[in-house]
Amino acid sequence: QVIPSQTRNRARFQPPQQQQQALQERIVQQAPELDGKRLVLLNANASDIVPLRKWPLERFAEVGQRLLQECNDVGIILTGTPAEQNMCTQLAEQLDSRRVLSLAGQTTFPELLTLYTLGTLLVTNDSGPVHFASSTNIPILALYGPEHPAVFGPMSPKATSLYLGLACSPCITPYNQKKSSCTHNRCLLDITV
């Protein structure tokens, strides 16, 4: 659920065309199979501050595999911080395709924002990138469970938040300092591909 005043007043980012072109060239240099492909970005990370916000890596792998099997015109780029490189490497290995490139830990913040302007879709956990991407026009599919998207959701008019609204959710709020006794985040585990 997006509040209209939020979308009107959201920050907007549009990089210079030269910056977009340089990043596109770098992507194709690292993964020539992505040349001319629609880029779907997968952000399977949610930091270790609130690990309950993570949709299982296997589900991101399922999404990626289906996209690669059903859409020959799609390439996948994995995003994350330097600390998340190993996890993105695992995901890339599960996807096992030359149409997959991990840029985890390889982009500056302005390059990450520029990447969003090149992408056709971002699939992401509830984490910083969902909000950064809201400053661009990329369509966003955001996965929410322990936090409520009406409070912490993306401010993009092109965002869709998946949220089951279980009775135990949201269990992470500003009122409990984002701490929860939950050890089994059904609110995300029950979201399937």
Secondary structure, 3 states (H helix, E strand, C coil): CCCHHHHHCCCCCCCCHHHHHHHHHHHHHHCHHHCCCEEEEEECCCCCCCHHHCCCHHHHHHHHHHHHHHCCCEEEEECCCHHHHHHHHHHHHHHCCCCEEECCCCCCHHHHHHHHHHCCEEEEECCHHHHHHCCCCCCEEEEECCCCHHHHCCCCCCEEEEECCCCCCCCCCHHHCCCCCCCCCHHHHCCCC
